[in-house]
Amino acid sequence: MTSTPTSTEAPQPDAPPDPPARGSLWSALQPVLLRLHFYAGILVGPFLLVAAVTGLLYSVSPQLEAVVHRHELTVDDVGATRLDLADQVAAARAAHPEGQVVQVQPAATPDGTTRVVLAAADVPEGKDRTVFVDPYTAEVRGSLATYTGFLPVRWTLDDLHRNLLLGEPGRVYSELAASWLWVVVLGGVAMWVARSARRGRWRRLVVPERTGPARRRTLSWHGVVGLVVALGLLVLSATGMTWSVRAGANVGELRTAWGWTTTYLDTTLPGAATGEEDPHAEHRLGDGTPDAVLTAGIGVDGVLAVAREQGLRDPLRLTPPADATHAWGVAEHGGGLPSHADSIAVDPMDGAVVSRVDFADQHLVAKLAHWGIYAHMGELFGVANQVVLAGLATGLITLVVLGYRMWWQRRPTREPGFGPGPLLPPGALRAAPRALTVVVLGLAALVGWFIPLFGVPLLVFLLVDTALAARHRRTTPA
């Protein structure tokens, strides 16, 4: 969001307002917030706009995926009984003998297909080949390159939103947007609430003005829309930073240091870690071929039966053991609720559950992170989450457009060029209480270190503003 001073409504020539009076906390902070909000809106606004547009496209990706890949995802006729999972996997391997089976996803709906995921060399790096099989007839419906379960439509839109299809270098844009979104939102909300409080017009917090000067109406809509979507945008900013490259790494280190990490399933078989001899080792991988593990011991159908007995719910992901020292891994995969994330490790020989991790036993911070990620990806409560995401993306687009419109509306009319708004009042920081100045600078340095793509642009903003202020003092008569 971008904002502008509210003490005058008509466009004015560039001129810094009077320095704030010493002793007023808000009068000391408001010019700084205003200038930071302005710079972020003008310079970071394009990144926010791109993130919002690509996020809006991503929010409808499940529906696009269902339409574009309908043939692979659904069956023509729902039968009375399903074939054994082993027969479905065998059909997939007959059609695609390349690579190795790394995961099996049984059909989660009556009209859905079973997915057999292969690690193959002839797919793009980081992707797998997923073969789709009719669970009633074993007909292979097709195969697609997939990424962590995403089909081409969805992972393309995901990459577009995450890195503009530029790979790792492109992730700088999305991390920059996430790193500044919370600053823009909090600063804008603070100034909007303060403006309403100063005027005693609390109704205008949520009801935009429809009369008066054009710029005041634009500012009113900017403030109301910003207040309505503020909480959602803060959640998107926080969750976006958790898997960013730089800030995300710092978040991970912090969680590790404080013991807030997620507990993952350990599929190591008992005795394997201690070197004890396993009497079944020679049988765990069958005849030693890559697919033999799928039928060795209780087989893939036996593993699925154990998962059902243990109360695991669809959709499920079955991961074969990597070698004779590991068990099958079976994990729930959401189904609209991140609390559906229990997992078990199953001994392939006798079906014993050798390890279990339930979502209910995770640390609170790990649970919140999981829920936040699901919300950011539009997988929380299904379509309702997608509608909220689309609304937030539309709101952010509106805020950026209105911000630039205000910048245009307040341009000088008596001289050429565009006035970027009043400069930071000389002496604004010096007028603030010394303790407050120390706290603000200390917090800025700490947050800038923890969130590098906030800290570096902030330093640039300060240098630019200092240079502009110095230039203004040199060119303005005393």
C-alpha positions as CSV (number, residue, x, y, z in Angstrom):
1,M,0.0,0.0,0.0
2,T,1.1,3.5,-0.5
3,S,-0.2,6.5,1.3
4,T,0.2,10.2,1.4
5,P,-0.1,13.0,3.9
6,T,-3.7,13.8,4.8
7,S,-3.4,17.3,6.2
8,T,-4.1,18.8,2.7
9,E,-6.3,17.5,0.0
10,A,-5.2,19.5,-3.1
11,P,-1.9,18.8,-4.8
12,Q,0.9,20.9,-3.4
13,P,4.4,21.7,-4.6
14,D,7.2,19.7,-3.0
15,A,7.8,21.2,0.5
16,P,8.7,19.4,3.7
17,P,6.2,19.8,6.5
18,D,7.3,21.4,9.8
19,P,9.4,19.2,12.1
20,P,7.3,17.3,14.6
21,A,7.1,18.6,18.1
22,R,9.4,16.9,20.6
23,G,7.8,14.6,23.1
24,S,5.0,13.2,20.9
25,L,5.5,9.5,20.1
26,W,3.2,9.5,17.1
27,S,4.5,12.8,15.7
28,A,8.0,11.4,15.8
29,L,7.1,8.1,14.2
30,Q,4.5,9.3,11.6
31,P,6.9,11.0,9.2
32,V,9.2,8.0,9.2
33,L,6.3,5.6,8.6
34,L,4.9,7.8,5.9
35,R,8.2,8.0,4.0
36,L,8.9,4.3,4.4
37,H,5.4,3.5,3.3
38,F,5.8,5.8,0.3
39,Y,9.2,4.4,-0.8
40,A,8.0,0.8,-0.4
41,G,4.8,1.5,-2.3
42,I,6.6,3.2,-5.2
43,L,9.7,1.0,-5.5
44,V,8.5,-2.4,-4.1
45,G,5.0,-2.0,-5.4
46,P,5.8,-3.6,-8.8
47,F,7.1,-6.7,-7.1
48,L,3.9,-6.8,-5.0
49,L,1.8,-6.4,-8.1
50,V,3.5,-9.2,-9.9
51,A,3.2,-11.5,-6.8
52,A,-0.5,-10.7,-6.5
53,V,-1.3,-11.3,-10.2
54,T,0.6,-14.6,-10.3
55,G,-0.9,-15.6,-6.9
56,L,-4.4,-14.9,-8.3
57,L,-3.6,-17.2,-11.2
58,Y,-2.3,-19.9,-8.8
59,S,-5.4,-19.7,-6.7
60,V,-7.5,-21.3,-9.4
61,S,-4.9,-23.8,-10.4
62,P,-6.7,-26.9,-8.9
63,Q,-9.7,-26.1,-11.1
64,L,-7.5,-25.6,-14.2
65,E,-5.7,-28.8,-13.4
66,A,-8.9,-30.7,-13.2
67,V,-10.0,-29.4,-16.6
68,V,-6.8,-29.7,-18.5
69,H,-5.8,-33.1,-17.0
70,R,-9.3,-34.6,-16.7
71,H,-8.5,-37.7,-18.8
72,E,-5.5,-38.6,-16.5
73,L,-7.2,-37.8,-13.2
74,T,-10.6,-39.5,-13.7
75,V,-12.0,-42.8,-14.9
76,D,-14.7,-43.2,-17.6
77,D,-16.8,-45.6,-15.5
78,V,-16.8,-46.3,-11.8
79,G,-16.7,-50.0,-11.3
80,A,-18.0,-52.2,-8.5
81,T,-14.7,-53.3,-7.1
82,R,-11.1,-52.2,-7.4
83,L,-8.2,-54.4,-8.5
84,D,-5.4,-55.1,-6.2
85,L,-2.9,-52.2,-5.9
86,A,-0.1,-54.5,-7.0
87,D,-2.0,-55.2,-10.3
88,Q,-2.4,-51.5,-10.9
89,V,1.3,-50.9,-10.3
90,A,2.2,-53.8,-12.6
91,A,0.1,-52.2,-15.3
92,A,1.9,-48.9,-14.9
93,R,5.2,-50.7,-15.1
94,A,4.3,-52.6,-18.2
95,A,3.5,-49.3,-19.9
96,H,6.5,-47.5,-18.4
97,P,9.3,-49.8,-17.4
98,E,11.8,-47.0,-17.2
99,G,13.1,-45.6,-13.9
100,Q,12.1,-46.8,-10.5
101,V,8.9,-46.6,-8.4
102,V,9.3,-44.1,-5.7
103,Q,5.7,-43.6,-4.6
104,V,2.2,-45.1,-5.0
105,Q,-0.9,-43.0,-4.4
106,P,-4.1,-45.1,-4.3
107,A,-7.2,-43.5,-5.9
108,A,-8.7,-41.3,-3.2
109,T,-12.1,-40.9,-4.8
110,P,-14.5,-43.3,-6.5
111,D,-13.8,-41.7,-10.0
112,G,-10.2,-41.0,-9.4
113,T,-7.1,-42.8,-10.8
114,T,-4.2,-44.4,-8.9
115,R,-0.9,-42.6,-9.4
116,V,2.4,-44.5,-9.7
117,V,5.3,-42.1,-9.4
118,L,8.6,-43.0,-11.1
119,A,12.0,-41.5,-10.7
120,A,13.0,-41.3,-14.4
121,A,16.0,-39.8,-16.2
122,D,14.1,-38.4,-19.1
123,V,12.0,-35.9,-17.2
124,P,13.1,-32.3,-16.3
125,E,15.4,-32.0,-13.3
126,G,13.5,-32.1,-10.1
127,K,10.5,-33.7,-11.6
128,D,9.1,-37.2,-11.6
129,R,7.0,-39.2,-14.1
130,T,3.5,-40.1,-12.7
131,V,1.5,-42.8,-14.4
132,F,-2.2,-42.7,-14.0
133,V,-4.1,-46.1,-13.8
134,D,-7.8,-46.9,-13.8
135,P,-8.2,-48.8,-10.5
136,Y,-11.1,-50.8,-11.9
137,T,-9.6,-52.0,-15.2
138,A,-5.9,-51.3,-14.8
139,E,-6.0,-49.2,-18.0
140,V,-3.2,-46.7,-18.1
141,R,-4.8,-43.3,-18.7
142,G,-1.6,-41.5,-19.4
143,S,1.6,-40.1,-17.8
144,L,2.7,-36.6,-16.9
145,A,5.8,-34.9,-15.4
146,T,4.9,-33.9,-11.9
147,Y,6.5,-32.0,-9.0
148,T,5.7,-33.0,-5.4
149,G,2.3,-34.2,-6.7
150,F,1.6,-31.1,-8.7
151,L,0.6,-31.7,-12.4
152,P,2.1,-29.5,-15.2
153,V,-0.6,-26.8,-15.0
154,R,-0.2,-26.3,-11.3
155,W,3.6,-26.6,-11.0
156,T,4.0,-24.1,-13.9
157,L,1.8,-21.6,-12.1
158,D,3.5,-22.3,-8.9
159,D,6.9,-21.6,-10.5
160,L,5.5,-18.5,-12.1
161,H,4.4,-17.2,-8.7
162,R,7.6,-18.3,-6.9
163,N,10.3,-17.4,-9.4
164,L,8.8,-16.1,-12.6
165,L,9.9,-19.3,-14.4
166,L,13.5,-18.1,-13.9
167,G,14.6,-20.8,-11.4
168,E,16.5,-19.9,-8.3
169,P,17.6,-16.4,-9.4
170,G,13.9,-15.5,-9.8
171,R,13.1,-16.3,-6.2
172,V,14.6,-13.0,-5.2
173,Y,11.5,-11.2,-6.5
174,S,9.1,-13.2,-4.4
175,E,11.2,-13.0,-1.3
176,L,11.5,-9.3,-1.7
177,A,7.7,-9.0,-2.0
178,A,7.1,-11.2,1.1
179,S,9.8,-9.3,3.0
180,W,8.2,-5.9,2.5
181,L,4.5,-6.8,2.4
182,W,4.2,-6.9,6.2
183,V,6.0,-3.5,6.5
184,V,3.7,-1.9,4.0
185,V,0.6,-3.3,5.6
186,L,1.4,-2.5,9.2
187,G,2.6,1.0,8.3
188,G,-0.5,1.7,6.2
189,V,-2.9,0.4,8.8
190,A,-1.3,2.5,11.6
191,M,-1.5,5.7,9.5
192,W,-5.1,4.9,8.4
193,V,-6.3,4.3,12.0
194,A,-4.4,7.4,13.2
195,R,-6.0,9.5,10.5
196,S,-9.5,8.3,11.5
197,A,-8.8,8.9,15.2
198,R,-7.5,12.4,14.6
199,R,-10.6,13.3,12.7
200,G,-13.0,11.4,15.0
201,R,-14.6,9.7,12.0
202,W,-14.4,6.0,12.9
203,R,-17.0,5.0,10.4
204,R,-14.6,6.0,7.6
205,L,-12.3,3.2,8.7
206,V,-14.4,0.7,6.8
207,V,-16.7,2.9,4.7
208,P,-15.0,4.7,1.9
209,E,-15.9,8.3,1.0
210,R,-17.9,8.9,-2.2
211,T,-17.8,12.7,-2.3
212,G,-15.1,15.3,-2.1
213,P,-11.8,15.8,-3.9
214,A,-10.7,12.9,-6.1
215,R,-7.5,12.3,-4.2
216,R,-9.3,12.1,-0.9
217,R,-11.7,9.5,-2.4
218,T,-8.9,7.5,-3.7
219,L,-7.1,7.6,-0.4
220,S,-10.3,6.5,1.4
221,W,-10.7,3.5,-0.8
222,H,-7.0,2.7,-0.4
223,G,-7.3,2.8,3.3
224,V,-10.5,0.8,3.6
225,V,-9.4,-2.0,1.2
226,G,-6.1,-2.1,3.1
227,L,-7.7,-2.5,6.4
228,V,-10.1,-5.2,5.2
229,V,-7.3,-7.4,3.7
230,A,-4.6,-6.5,6.2
231,L,-4.7,-9.7,8.3
232,G,-4.7,-12.0,5.3
233,L,-1.8,-10.2,3.7
234,L,0.2,-10.5,6.9
235,V,-0.4,-14.2,6.9
236,L,0.7,-14.5,3.3
237,S,3.8,-12.4,4.1
238,A,4.8,-14.6,7.1
239,T,4.2,-17.9,5.3
240,G,5.9,-16.7,2.2
241,M,9.1,-15.9,4.1
242,T,9.2,-19.3,5.8
243,W,10.2,-21.1,2.6
244,S,12.2,-18.2,1.0
245,V,15.9,-18.8,0.5
246,R,17.4,-16.2,2.9
247,A,14.8,-15.4,5.5
248,G,13.5,-18.9,5.3
249,A,17.0,-20.2,6.3
250,N,17.0,-17.9,9.3
251,V,13.5,-19.0,10.3
252,G,14.7,-22.7,10.1
253,E,17.7,-22.0,12.3
254,L,15.6,-20.2,14.8
255,R,13.1,-23.0,15.0
256,T,15.9,-25.5,15.4
257,A,17.5,-23.5,18.2
258,W,14.3,-23.2,20.1
259,G,13.2,-26.8,19.5
260,W,10.2,-25.8,17.3
261,T,11.1,-28.2,14.5
262,T,8.7,-30.6,12.7
263,T,9.1,-34.3,13.6
264,Y,9.5,-36.5,10.5
265,L,8.9,-40.2,10.2
266,D,11.9,-42.5,10.7
267,T,11.6,-45.5,8.4
268,T,14.8,-47.2,9.7
269,L,14.0,-50.8,10.8
270,P,14.8,-51.8,14.4
271,G,18.3,-53.1,14.7
272,A,19.5,-51.5,11.4
273,A,20.9,-48.5,13.3
274,T,22.7,-50.7,15.8
275,G,24.1,-53.1,13.3
276,E,22.1,-56.1,14.6
277,E,21.7,-59.0,12.1
278,D,18.4,-59.1,10.4
279,P,17.3,-62.7,9.6
280,H,14.9,-61.4,6.9
281,A,17.3,-59.1,5.2
282,E,17.8,-61.3,2.2
283,H,14.1,-61.5,1.6
284,R,13.1,-57.8,2.1
285,L,14.1,-56.8,-1.5
286,G,12.9,-60.0,-3.1
287,D,15.0,-61.1,-6.1
288,G,17.0,-57.8,-5.9
289,T,15.3,-56.1,-8.9
290,P,14.0,-52.5,-8.4
291,D,10.3,-53.6,-8.4
292,A,10.7,-56.7,-6.3
293,V,10.3,-54.6,-3.1
294,L,6.7,-53.9,-4.2
295,T,5.7,-57.5,-3.7
296,A,8.2,-58.7,-1.1
297,G,6.8,-59.8,2.2
298,I,3.2,-58.4,2.7
299,G,3.5,-56.4,-0.5
300,V,2.0,-53.0,-1.4
301,D,-1.5,-54.3,-0.8
302,G,-0.6,-55.5,2.7
303,V,1.0,-52.2,3.5
304,L,-2.2,-50.4,2.4
305,A,-4.2,-52.7,4.6
306,V,-2.1,-51.9,7.6
307,A,-2.5,-48.2,7.0
308,R,-6.3,-48.6,6.9
309,E,-6.2,-50.6,10.1
310,Q,-4.1,-47.8,11.7
311,G,-6.8,-45.2,10.9
312,L,-4.9,-43.4,8.2
313,R,-7.2,-41.5,5.8
314,D,-7.2,-40.8,2.1
315,P,-5.4,-39.4,0.2
316,L,-2.4,-41.6,1.1
317,R,1.2,-41.8,-0.2
318,L,3.0,-45.1,0.0
319,T,6.8,-44.9,-0.3
320,P,8.7,-48.2,-0.9
321,P,11.8,-48.9,1.3
322,A,15.0,-47.7,-0.2
323,D,16.9,-50.8,0.9
324,A,16.8,-53.7,3.2
325,T,17.3,-51.6,6.3
326,H,14.2,-49.4,5.8
327,A,10.5,-49.9,6.1
328,W,7.6,-48.7,3.9
329,G,6.5,-45.1,4.7
330,V,2.8,-44.3,4.5
331,A,1.6,-40.8,5.0
332,E,-1.7,-38.9,4.8
333,H,-1.7,-36.0,2.5
334,G,-4.1,-33.4,3.7
335,G,-7.4,-33.8,2.0
336,G,-8.2,-30.2,2.9
337,L,-7.1,-30.4,6.5
338,P,-3.4,-30.1,7.5
339,S,-4.3,-32.1,10.7
340,H,-4.7,-35.1,8.4
341,A,-0.9,-35.5,8.3
342,D,-0.3,-38.7,10.3
343,S,2.3,-41.2,9.0
344,I,3.5,-44.7,9.9
345,A,6.5,-46.9,9.0
346,V,5.5,-50.5,8.1
347,D,7.9,-53.5,8.2
348,P,7.5,-55.1,4.7
349,M,7.9,-58.6,6.0
350,D,5.4,-58.9,8.8
351,G,3.4,-55.6,8.6
352,A,4.5,-54.4,12.0
353,V,4.3,-50.7,12.6
354,V,7.8,-49.8,13.6
355,S,7.3,-46.0,13.8
356,R,4.5,-43.5,13.9
357,V,4.3,-39.7,13.8
358,D,0.9,-38.1,14.4
359,F,0.2,-34.4,13.6
360,A,-1.4,-34.0,17.1
361,D,2.0,-34.7,18.7
362,Q,3.9,-32.0,16.7
363,H,5.1,-28.9,18.4
364,L,2.6,-26.0,18.3
365,V,4.9,-23.9,16.2
366,A,5.3,-26.7,13.7
367,K,1.5,-27.1,13.6
368,L,1.0,-23.4,13.0
369,A,3.6,-23.4,10.2
370,H,1.9,-26.4,8.6
371,W,-1.5,-24.7,8.7
372,G,0.0,-21.5,7.4
373,I,1.6,-23.2,4.4
374,Y,-1.6,-25.0,3.6
375,A,-3.5,-21.7,3.7
376,H,-0.9,-20.0,1.5
377,M,-1.2,-22.8,-1.0
378,G,-5.0,-22.8,-1.1
379,E,-5.3,-26.3,0.3
380,L,-7.0,-25.4,3.6
381,F,-10.7,-26.4,3.6
382,G,-10.7,-26.7,-0.2
383,V,-12.5,-24.1,-2.3
384,A,-13.1,-21.7,0.6
385,N,-9.4,-21.2,0.9
386,Q,-9.1,-20.6,-2.8
387,V,-11.8,-17.9,-2.6
388,V,-10.0,-16.2,0.2
389,L,-6.7,-16.3,-1.6
390,A,-8.3,-14.8,-4.8
391,G,-9.8,-12.1,-2.7
392,L,-6.5,-11.2,-1.0
393,A,-4.7,-11.1,-4.4
394,T,-7.4,-8.9,-5.9
395,G,-7.2,-6.6,-2.8
396,L,-3.4,-6.3,-3.1
397,I,-3.7,-5.5,-6.8
398,T,-6.3,-2.8,-6.0
399,L,-4.1,-1.3,-3.3
400,V,-1.1,-1.0,-5.6
401,V,-3.1,0.5,-8.4
402,L,-4.8,3.0,-6.0
403,G,-1.4,3.9,-4.5
404,Y,0.0,4.8,-7.9
405,R,-3.2,6.7,-8.7
406,M,-2.7,8.8,-5.6
407,W,0.9,9.5,-6.7
408,W,-0.4,10.7,-10.0
409,Q,-3.2,12.8,-8.5
410,R,-0.9,14.7,-6.2
411,R,1.7,15.6,-8.9
412,P,2.6,19.3,-9.1
413,T,0.4,21.2,-11.6
414,R,2.4,24.4,-11.8
415,E,5.7,23.0,-12.8
416,P,6.8,20.1,-15.0
417,G,7.7,16.7,-13.5
418,F,6.3,14.5,-10.8
419,G,6.7,15.4,-7.2
420,P,7.4,12.3,-5.1
421,G,5.8,13.7,-2.0
422,P,7.2,15.7,1.0
423,L,10.7,14.7,2.0
424,L,11.3,13.3,5.5
425,P,11.1,16.5,7.7
426,P,14.6,17.6,8.7
427,G,15.1,16.9,12.4
428,A,12.2,14.3,12.6
429,L,14.5,11.6,14.0
430,R,16.4,14.1,16.2
431,A,13.0,15.3,17.6
432,A,12.1,11.8,18.8
433,P,13.1,10.8,22.3
434,R,16.6,9.3,22.3
435,A,15.5,6.0,23.8
436,L,12.9,5.7,21.0
437,T,15.4,6.4,18.4
438,V,17.8,3.8,19.8
439,V,14.9,1.2,19.9
440,V,13.8,1.9,16.4
441,L,17.3,1.7,14.9
442,G,18.1,-1.4,16.9
443,L,14.9,-3.2,15.8
444,A,15.5,-2.1,12.1
445,A,19.0,-3.5,12.3
446,L,17.8,-6.8,13.9
447,V,15.0,-7.3,11.5
448,G,17.2,-6.3,8.5
449,W,19.7,-8.9,9.5
450,F,17.0,-11.6,10.0
451,I,15.2,-10.7,6.7
452,P,18.0,-9.6,4.4
453,L,15.7,-8.5,1.5
454,F,14.1,-6.1,3.9
455,G,17.4,-4.8,5.4
456,V,19.2,-4.2,2.1
457,P,16.4,-2.2,0.4
458,L,15.8,-0.3,3.7
459,L,19.4,0.8,3.7
460,V,19.1,1.9,0.1
461,F,15.9,3.9,0.9
462,L,17.6,5.7,3.7
463,L,20.6,6.6,1.5
464,V,18.3,7.9,-1.3
465,D,16.1,9.8,1.1
466,T,19.2,11.4,2.8
467,A,20.5,12.4,-0.6
468,L,17.2,13.9,-1.6
469,A,16.9,15.8,1.7
470,A,20.4,17.2,1.3
471,R,19.7,18.3,-2.2
472,H,16.5,19.9,-1.1
473,R,18.2,21.9,1.6
474,R,20.9,23.1,-0.9
475,T,18.3,24.2,-3.5
476,T,15.7,25.7,-1.2
477,P,16.1,29.3,0.0
478,A,16.4,29.7,3.8
